[in-house]
């Protein structure tokens, strides 16, 4: 099998600059257009209606504006089987609709579009207080996961410097989480419960890649005790590069299939899961190789220089 011969310590700066460029673009998009939070995180109301035949978006919006004075968004989707068409009206933040106003809206839409068999499909309201509590609990879940990751990596690779291995792995995980977040900002995707599932999945995926690399470093350190730390990391990463590429490509192909299906059928829920997942998987593979390894080399060289 072909083996790569890349000096990852030399590519570190270029990869780091590429990451920073994405972060800057994402931050600008977030500042200019804001973050699109789901009602589970910001509070609000989502009402879905099923319908038949065709209805123009502007006609729906005109009818809704007669009943709702607050800002809202309108999205349409079709079921996978193609037998159900729905449109969803979303009000974010404090603009939640009361049950009475929802009934009035339903009556107005049914009256306006008598031939389209308008029917209430789904309704969900979340108060801003509950939404804030849910968001905080989600962040705590991610934080606990990250801390457990650091502890696990530090304990497992204590023979090659557990703390340094854990912290550099943690840095790579932070990069991956930021990539998924800024992907949502750039593509104007809604950050919802799917996003939290993506983050936790990427943490596991990226950590697995990093552990494979550290495992090979630990093995090669025993086999080649005289190798300089940079050469040791390069040799170890090049050994697992093919495995990393194959694993990443096969996983991304499955996620891309989900994206295609989501775009074809207009399935917003799948889009908010699959798109950040695809970029997170790519980042998880890159950060494990080009970020955590070289960072660990910098750390070890610094400690060695300081010891002298």
Secondary structure, 3 states (H helix, E strand, C coil): CCCCCCCHHHHHHHHHHHHHHHHHHHHHHHHHHCCCECHHHHCEEEEEEEECCCCCHHHHHHHHHHHCCCCCEEEEEECCCCCCEEEEEEEECCCCCCHHHHHHHHHHHHHHCHHHCCEEEEEEEECHHHHHHHHHHHHHHHHHHHHHHHHHHHHHCHHHCHHHHHHHHHHHHHHHHHHHHHHHHHCCCCECHHHHHHHHHHHHHHHHHHHHHHHHHHHHHHHCCCCCHHHHHHHHHHHHHHHHHHHHHHHHHHHHHHHHHHHHHCCHHHHHHHHHHHHHHHHHHHHHHHHHHHHHHHHHHHHHHHHC
